[in-house]
């Protein structure tokens, strides 16, 4: 999960098998079935379309489950040619399996035909060997596991005064755009997804052909004009016997909470009150509150997800006609093979881009180390996480006039009145053993003495059991409430090292002291204030007093944004050998820390928000849907924009400074991250921090087409067979290109050998304008751009030629920037990153 709640989430991915795999000869192993993704050499349906448009089609009848169409029939725009090819491909899959595995047991789970031509099948390794030998088969990959990686952020991004008015106001922002979410599902009952919040009509786009599954968990009427499609994909998980229908829900319903959170961040309704633990935290809105939502559930609380199910979800979303795919799935291990780009997910997403779908993916929560990025390909828009300016903090003032900052969405004590503090380990009932190592966690009210606790502040230990979910803040609060405590103070157990806490809702006055050092300060004062009987050593008076200021009211920092320590960093790894790609990752950063958004009524991902309608979460999964929603605003204003044009508009207009006008800072360590900040580089933040208003008026754009990406893939040494395997297209004698020469809104050079000329082409989508060009060179290199001035009319193109020369020998990355400044106010920025630099040949005579 790219959501980051308290502790970093680690994603497990199994290494894929290639056709060159040497199979174990053990008979038991040979008979163990597993799910494999088989790709065929024949092209998928989308590659039959020369025009880069989505052709909507009927869903594959893979389930007998009842479905509805929003209570009323919706117009469909279906290509007969596409339907013919799709059904023909599925029949071809069946024929191959029958022929190769004649008389043997196997189970086909999915036929992929729209974005990739292939199928997922449950077979043994022996059967895999047979399939791999077929001339029709291009690739066989073992299915691998994946996991999933707001009230104020619209204001912080300037939407009410900037982007929304350009769209006609919040009540039309993103209207007509369909966003497909591949996540943990959705809670359709949440008011963020109601279609009754506006008086004007809310038509479903005619091009969309998705359906809404009907199950006991997701009854008829769950979909509406806002939530226009919902399906779930779990065949791979079911074959493994790990799917728990009670916990995971065999329906689009969200039993986790993550999917509901991300969908509402991008496209939730405007003005929904956020009330948590009885406190009102403002009103929530998605970035594009009038966009439509289509849900493709392929991730589950208990086990995460599997690539076979995710690829099926991606394939269906593109087939249904979504405009944007929001993806919160990342592996934590680089895909094997000659390049990271060649894996079933990225290649399916390449075909989605060919079909005109803009793809947004979370960068991953594996930062802050270099090369920790988990989203690799240039056709995918990768988003990292930054803090915005709203913070919640409370503090406790001790009787010795020391104030300690803490964490907790909690009210303060009355009128700063001082209350006595009592530690749970000192107020045990007579029947409770003093050796009970868990008594200090305040999980059991029957173990504590109410007479000593009522009216006082109860001190509880926050141990590793809280991190593991064995103990909870909610249960400790319930204990305090049952014993009539005035409030609760949690100190951090010294064994919990480097643990980062999100603010946690509390109905009672409360605080969590987040560091062991400050916890020691609290305990020293508390213990030194105890009065004991000289003979028995029994406590006769609790002398320590304190008051809690409360953390329900937000504060606002001018140092935002800053790159969060967990946000994955570049440079982009090209392969498993740690070679660097000539591709900039991440592409951008957006608000991802302490994000309020909708929460599922059945959501169990965070026990502290169980039963609440909203939750505060952190992670790159929270950042990605911000960009997803803003992309919907761009797509509405510029409906003819290609995915790369949308990416360009977002990147070239990004902000490079914080609200003080200083450089955006990046946290460099997991422990005490605010003490280890330094200016962010493009490998931390990509092009910068998203600027919603400027992205709707970019002036110039850098554009790319599907064939450009194909030329890039064909340019990778030894890639021709793999490209053919995944796309059904031959590299042949076609022109190839490098990552350096892709027309991206950035220049990234992994190895600069003396000098390099790079060209970029911009297109003017605004009025006629004259631009001047400025730049700053990376350290250890010189840089110049031609022309230095140019006039460009609407719709015209301009080629920029960039000359970069190494001036030193170095393996340390350095960074520069090129800026295009128009006389009508447009400013177009793009970063230049150079890693290895060789200034001259060093051959020996």
N, C-alpha and C positions, 0 to 999 in steps of 0.2 A: 504494500500500500504506500503510495506516495504521500498520503496523509501522515503527519508526524505528530504524534501525541505523546509527549513526555520522553519516550525513549526511541532511539533510532530503529527503524524497522529494516530487517535484513531480508532480501529477496533471494530465493534459491532457484537456480535454473540448471537444468540437466544438459549436459553436452549432447549436441545432435549427432546423429550417425550419418555418414556419407556413404556413397556406394563403394568406397574403398575400405570400409570397415572389415576387420578380420574377426569373424564370428567365433565365439567360444564353442568348442566341440562337445562340451558337457551335455549329456542327453537331457538332464533336468532343465538346464538353462534353455536348451533349444525348444523346449515345449512351454516355456513361460510366455504368455501373451502380454503384449503391451500395445499402446496406441502409437501409430506412426503416421506422419503426414507425407503423402506420396504426391510428388509433382510430376506432371506429364509434359512432354515436349510440345504438344499442340497448344496453340494460343488460347487464352480465355476469351469470353464474350466481349469484354471491353476493348480488346485489341482488334476486334473486327470493325469497330467504329472509327472511321477516319476523323470525324468531328469529335472534339473533346467535350462531349456533353453526356449527361447521364440519361440513359434510356431506362425508364422504370418498367418493372416486370412483375408478374405474379410470383409470390413466394413459392419456394420448393415445398411440395406437400409432404414434409418429413414427419408430421405429427398429426394425430387425429384430434388434437385439442381444439375445443371450440374457440372461435375468434369472432370479434365484431369489428365494425368499421365506424366507430364513433356514433353509433345509433342511426346514422344516415349514410346512404351510399355516397362515396366520394368519386369525383372524376378520375380516370386513370389515363395515362398516356403511355401506352405499351407498344414497344416495337415488336412486330411479328418476327422480324429477322432475329432479334435478340432472343425471343422465346424459343425459336427453333434451335438456335445454337445452344442455348442453355440446356434444354431437354435432351438434345442430341449428345452433348458432352456427358451428362449424367448417365445416359444409357451406355455410352462408351466405357465409362468407369465400371459399370456393372459387368459389362462383357469381358473386360480385362480380368477382373477378379474371378469370374466364373471359369474363364479359360485357364488362368495360371494356377488357381487353387481349386481345381475341379475335385469335388468330393470331400474337400477339407472344410473345417469349421473356421469361420471368420465373421467379423461384424463390421460392415461399413457404417461409420457414424455420420459423415457429411460428404456431400459432393460440392466442391468449390468450382464454380464455373464462371463467375462474373469478373473477379479481379485476378485470380490465379486458376489454372486448370489443374485440378488434383482432387484428392480425397483423403479423409482421415479414416483409418481402418484399424481394428483390433486384430492383430496377428502375432504369430510367434516369430522369433529370429530366423528360423528355418524358412518360413514363408516369406519373410522380408528378403532373404537371399534370392528366392525365386522371382519376386517382383522386380528386384534390382537388375536382373539379367534381361528383362524385357526391353526391346528397343524403343517402345513407346514411353518408358519411364525415364525421367530426367534426374530425379532426386528423391531420396528417402531419408527423412529426418525423424528421429525419435521425438515424440511429443515432450515438451518441457513445461515446467511449472512457472507461473508468473504470479505476482501479487500486485494489488493496487498500491501504488507509490504513496453574507457580509453586511454590516449596517453602515459603516463609515467609508469604505474604500471607494464608492462612487464619488463622494465628495472629495476625497484625497486625489482622485484621478481627474477631478474637474468636470465630471459628466453633467451635473445639473446646469452649469453655466456654459459649458463648451460643446461636448459631443452630442448630448441629447437635443439641445435646441436646433442643431444642424439636421437632426433626424425628424424634427417636428414636435419634439417633446418626448418625455419618458413613455407616454402612452402610445407612441408609434415606433419607439426605438427598436430596431431589429425586425420589424414586422415583415412577414413573408419569408424569413430565413429559417431553415430547419437545421437544428444542431443535433447530431447523433452522439450520444454518450455511451461509451463502452466502459462499464463500471459495475457496481454491485446492485444496480436496479434503482428503484424509486418508490417513494411512498406517495401514491396518487391522491391521498386524502389531504395532503398538506396544502394550506392556503397559498403557498408560493406557486402552486401549479394549477390553481383554479382558473377557469375561463370566464368567470362572472365578475371580474374586477374592473371592467371598463364598459362604458355604455356603447362605444362604437363596435361595429361588426368585427369579427375575428376569423376571417376565412382561412381554411386550410389550403395550402398551395396545391394546385391541381397536379403538379408534377410528382407529388409525393404519393407513393403506392404502398407504404408500410401498413402493417396491421397491428391490432391490439389483442394479445392473448387474453383469454378468459379462463380463469381458474378459481378455485375456492379462495385463494389468497389475493386474487386480482380479479374481482367480479366484473360483470358487464357494467359499463358506465364508468369504469376507472379512467378511461381515456376521455378526452374532450378536445376542444379546439386549441388548447394550449399543449397538452400532452397528447400528441397525435399518433404515437406508435410505441409499442412496448413488447419486447420478446425476451426470452431467456435461452441460453445455450449452456448445456451442462453434460452433453453426451460423453465427453472424454472423462469427466469426473465420475459419472455414473458407472462407467465400465470398470473403474478402479475400485468400486465398492466403498468410496469414501464420502459419497454424497448423502447428507442427512436432510431429508425433505422437511423435517420439523424445524430444524435450525436454519437451513440454507434456503428454504422456500423454492419449490419447483415452479417458479413463476417469476414475473418481472419485479415482484415486491422486494423491497430493500430490507434485508434482515441485518445489515451491517451499519448503515448510516452514511457511509462514504459517498455512495452514488447520489443520494438525495442532496448531500452537501454540495457536491461539485455542480450538479444540474442547477441548483438555485443560485449558486455564485455566478454562473454564466447567464442564466436566462430566467431566474425567479421573478415573480411579480413584484411590482413596485409598492413600497409603503406597507409592508407586512410587519406588525409589531413583534419585536423580539423580547419575549418574557421568559426568563430562566430563573429557577429557584425563587420565584416570586418577585424578582427584580426586573425592571424595564430598562433595556439597554438600547433603545432607539427603534427605528424602523428599517427593515431590510429591503434591498433591491438587487436584482441581478444586473449585470452590465448591459444586457440587451433584453429588457423586461417584456418586450412584445415578440420575441423570437419564439418559434415552436420547438418543442422538445420531443425527440424520439429516443427511446431507451433500448439498449441492447445489452442485457445483463449477461456477463460472462465471468464475473468474479464473485467470490463467496466468502463469508466470514470465516468459516472453519478451515478452509484449505487454500484460499487464494483462487487460482485459476490455472488453465492449461492452454497452451498455444493453439491446439486444434479447435477449441471452443472460441477463442478470441479471433482467430482467422475467419471462422464462420460468421462471427458477429460483424467483423469489418466488411466481409463480402456482402452480407445482407444489407448493411447500412448504405453502402454505395449503390447497391441494386435498388433500394427503396427510393433513392433520390435525395439523400441529405446533402446539405451544402458544406457542412463542417463536421469533422469528427474530432471529439475530445477524448483523449486517451490518457489514462492514468496508470499505465502499465510499463514497468521497466525491469529488465533483468539486472542482476548485480554481477554477472560474469559476461565477459565479452563473447559474442558468438564465435564459434570456431570457423576455420576456413581461411581463404585468402584475403578476405576483408570483412569488417564488421557489418557492412551494408547488406551482405548476402545472408539473410535469414528470413523465414517465412513471414514474420510480421512486417518487416520493413519492405519486403518485396510486394506484399499485398497492398501496403499503403502507397507504394509507388504507382500501382495501377489505379488506386483511388484518386491520386493526384492527376493522373491522366484523364480520369473521368470528371475532373474539375472540382474535386473535393479538397478543401483546405484542411490539413491535418495538424493538430496541436498535441504535443506530448510533454508530460512532465519530465524534467531533467533527471530526477532521482534525488534521494535523500542521503547520498553516500559521501557528501562533502565533509571537510573542506579540502581534502587532499587533491593534488593535480591528477588529471586523467580519470577522475571518478565519474565522469558523465556517463549516463546510461541510455542516451538517445543519440543515435549516430549519424543518420543519413541526411543529406542536404535538402531532400524534398519534405522532410518533417520539420515543423517549427517547434523548437525545443525551448522550454520556459523554465528558468530558475526562480528561486524564491527570495524576496526582499521583505524587510520590515516596512510597514507604513508608519504614519506618525502617531497613531492612537495607541496608548499603552494603559494598562490597568496595573496599579501598584498600591499596596497598602503597607502599613508599618505598625510596629508595636513599640510603644514608649515605655521603658522600664522605670521602676521607682528610683533608680540611681541616675536618671536623666540620660541614659543611653537609648538611642532610637535605632531599631533594626528594620531594614526594608524586607518585605516579604511578598508572597504571592497569594492571591485568593480573591475571587469575585464575591466579596462578603461585606456586609454592613459593619460599621464600627460600633464600639461600645457607647453607651449613652453619655453625651456631653463631656467626653474625655474623663469620665469618672474612673478612678483607679480601682481595680478589683484584685483580690488576692489570687495568686496562682497556686494550683495544686497539681502535682504530677501523678499520673495514673498509677505509677508503681508505688506511690506512697499512700494511696487511698484504697487499697485492696480490702475486700471483705475478709472476715475471719476464715471463711471457708475456701478462700483462694490461696493457692500456694505462692509463697514469695519467690519460688524458683520458676514460676510460669514466665517463660521468656517472651511470650506474646501479649501478656497482660497490658504492657505499656502502649500497645497499638490501639487501645480503646474500642475493640471490636465487640466486646461482650459486656453489656451493662450489668449483668447479674454478678460479675466478678468485682464490681466496684462499689464503694460505700457512698450512697447518695447523700447522707447527712454531711459528709465532708466536702462534697462537690457542689451542691446546689448553691447558686449565687456567685460562684467563683469561675475563674478561667481554668479549664482542664488542659493540662499539658500531655500531649500524646507523641509517641515516637513514630516517625515516618521511616520505615525500614525497607529493606529489599523486597519484603513481601508485598508492599504497595506497588513497586515496580513490576512485579510478576503478576499482579492482579489477585493475589491471595487475600489481601486486606484492601479496604477501600476507604476513601475519605467519606463517602456517603454513609457507610456504616458507623464510622467514628462520630459523625455529626448526629446520627440517630441515637447513639449511645449518650452523647452529651445532652441532647434534647430530652431523652427519657429521664435523665438524672437532674434535670433543671439547672444545668450549667449555664452561666452567662455567655460563654463563648469557648472556643477551642484554639489552642496554640500547638502547632506541629513543629517539632524540631527534626532536623535531618540526621539520621543515623550515620555515624562516621564510616560505615561500610558502603554507603551509597555515594560513590565518587563520580563527579562529572555529570551528574544527572540534571537535565534541563526540564523545568516544570512549566507547563502552560497554566494560566489562571484557571482555577477550578471553582465552580459555583458553590456557594454555601448559604444556607438560609440563616444560620446563626452568625454572630460576629466571629470571625476566624482569620487565621493567617497561617501560612506555611513558610517557615524560615528555610530558604532554599540551599544554603551552604552549610557544610559541617563547621566552618570557622565561626559564622554568626551563631550557629546552634550552641557552640561551646560558650560563647559570650552569654547567651541566655541562661544556660545551665549553671555557669559559675555564679551568676547573680542569684539565681534561684536557690542553689545549695548553700551559698554563703548567708542567705537570709532565713534559713530554717532555724528554729529554736528547738533544742532537744533537752530532754530530761538528763541531768548529769549522771544519774545512776543507771537508768534503763536504756538510755540513748534513744528513747522513743520521741517522735516529733510531737511537740506540744503547741507549736504555732507555725503557721505558714506565713512568713514575713514578707515574701516577695510580692510586689504589686505591679500592675501594668494596665495600660489601656490600648485598645486597637483602633486605629484611625479609619479603617474601612477602605475597600477597593472597588466599590460599585461604580463610582464616577470616573470616567476616562480622563486621562491627561494627554496632552499633545506635545510631541517633540519636534523641534525644528531640524534635528539632525537626520531625519528620514529622507529618502530611503537608505537602507544599508543591506548588504548581502548577508543572508543568514548562514551560519556555520555549516548547517546540514545541506545546503543547496549544492548539488554536484557541480564540479568544475571541469573545464577543459584543461589542456587541449584535447580535441577529439581523437580517440585512439583508432587508427585505421585497421589494426589487426590485433590478434592475441599476442603478438611479439612486442607490443607496446610502441610500435612505430606510430608517429603522429600523422594524422590526415591533414590535407590542405583545406580543411573545412572548419569554420568557426562554430563552436558549441560552447555554452548555450547560445541561442539566438538573441535572447532578451530576458529580462527579469521583470517580475510583476509582484504585487502584494501577495504574500503567502504565509505570513506569520500572524497568529491570533485573529483568524478570520471567522466572524459570525456568519452562519448560513443555516439553512433548513436542516432538520434532523428527522430521521424516520422514527415513527412511533414504535417500530420494532428494532431500532438500531441498537446494537450491542457492542459496537467497536470501541466505545468509550463508556465504561460503567458509570462515570461521574455525570454523564448527560443522559443516562437511561430514563426514558419516560418524558424527556423534554422535547419541545418542538424545534429548538435551535441548539446548536453546539458551536463552540469555539475550537477550531482546529488549526494546525500549522503544518506546512509541508509544501513541496513543489506541486503536489496535487491540488492545493488550494490556489497556487499561482496560475497554473495552466488554464483553468476555466475563466479567470479574469480576461486572459488574452483571447480565449474562445469567444466570449461575449463581445469583446471589442472588434474581433474579426467579423462578427455578424453585422455590426454597425457599418463597417467598411464595405462588406458585400452588398448591403442594402443600398448604400449610396452609389457604389460602382458595380452594378450587377455583372458587367462583362469582365471584371478583373479575374485573372487567372490566380491559382493558389500562390504562385511566386510573386505576383503583383501585390497581393494582400500582405505577404511576408515583407516585401520591400517597404510598403507604406508604414508598417509597424516598426521596422528596424531603423530606417533612415531618419525618423522623426523622434527617436528615443531621447530621453533626458540624460544628461551626463553629469549633473550636479545635484546636490541635496537641496533642501529648502533654505539653507543658509547661503547657498551659492558656492559652497565648497565641493570638493570631489566626493563622489559616492564612496563610502567605505565598505570594506569586506571583512567579516570576521574570519580569523585564521585558525582558531583552535576550537575543539569541542568543549574543553573545560575553560571556564571564565572567558567566554568568547568576546565580551566587550573590552577586555584588557589586551586583546591581540589583534586590533584592527589596523588595516593599512588601506591606501587607496585601491579601489577595485580596478582590475584590468579586464580586457575583453574576454579572457578565459574565466573570469568570475561572473560577468554580467552581460556578455555578448555585446550587442550594440548599445546597451544602456537600459534605463528604466522606462517602461512603456509610457507613452504620452498620448492619451486617448484623443484629445482634441486635435493635436497636430497630425495624427495618423489619418484623420479624415480629410486632410488637405496637404498631401505630401509634395505636390509640385511635380517632382520627377520620380519615376519608378525604374527599377531594374527588373527585367522580365526574363523568364526561362520557360521552356516548353519541355514536354516529355522526352523528345528526341535529344535535348541537351543532356538530360540525366542519363539517357542510354549511352551517349557518346562518352560521358564521364565513366560509367561502369565498364564500358568496353576498353577504356584507356588503362584500366588496372591490369597489371602484368598477369597473364595467365587466366584472365576472367572470362574469355569468350565461351568456354563450355558452360560455365556457371550461369552466365547471362542467358544463354540459350535454354538452359534447364528451367530457369525461373520465368522467363518472359515468352519463350517460344520464338524469339526473334534472334536472328543471327547477326553478330557483329560484322562479319564479312569484310568488305573493303571500305566500310564507312569511316568517315573522319572521326578520330577520337580526340578527347580533350582531357585535361587534368583538373583537379579540384581548384587549382590556382586560377584557371581560366574560365571556370563556370561564372556566368554573369550574376554573381551574388552581390548583395549590398555589403560586402566585406572582402578583404584580401588577407588570406592566411597562407604563409609559406613555411613549411616545416623545415626545409633545408635550402637556404639561399647560398648557392655556389657562385660567388663573385657578383653576378648581376642578373637581373630578370626584368623583362618588359611584360607588363600586364595590361590588358585592355578591359574596359567596362563600357557598356552601352546603356544610356538612360533615355527614357521616353517622357516627353512632356505631356501630362494629362491636365495641365492648367492653362491659363492664358499665355500669350507671348511674353517672354521674359528674358532678361539678360543676366547671366550668372558670372561671378568671379570665383576663382578656385583658390583655396588655401590649404595648407597641410602642415603637419608636424611629423618629422621622420622618427622611426623607431631608433632607440639607442644602438649604436654600432652599425648604422646604415644611413645612406643618403637617399633622398626621395625627391622626385619632381613629377609634375603632371602637365600634360599638354592636351588641349589648349588651356591657357590660364584665364581666358575670358571667352565667352561664347553667347551668342543669341540663339534662342530656340523657340520656334513657334509651336502652337498647340498641335499635338499629334506627331511632331517630328522627333527624330532620334539624334543623339550626339554621342560620338565615340570619344572616350577619355583614355589616353595612353599614359600609363604610370611606369616610371623608370625607378627601380630600386637597386642600389649597389651596396654590398657589404663593405664596411670600412674597418672592421676588426674580425678576428676569429673568436667565436663565442658559441656556447651551447645554451646560453641563458636567453629565454624569450624576452623580447622587447616589443614595444607597441607604439604606434603612431596613429594618425587620423587624417582623413581627407574631408574637407568641407566645401560644399557648393552653396554659394550665397547669392540668392536672386534679388533683383531690385524691386520685386513685388512682395518681398517678405518671406519667401520660401527658403528654408535652410535644410540642406540634405547632407547628412553626416554618414560616413562609414569608416570602420576601424581597419587598421593595417597591423597585422601580427606577424612577426618573424621570429622563429625559434632558433634553429641552427644557422650560423653565419660563417662563411669561409671567404676571407677577403682576397686570398691569393693562393695559387697552387703551392703545395709544400712537398713536391716530389724531390727525392734525393738524386744528386748527380752520380 
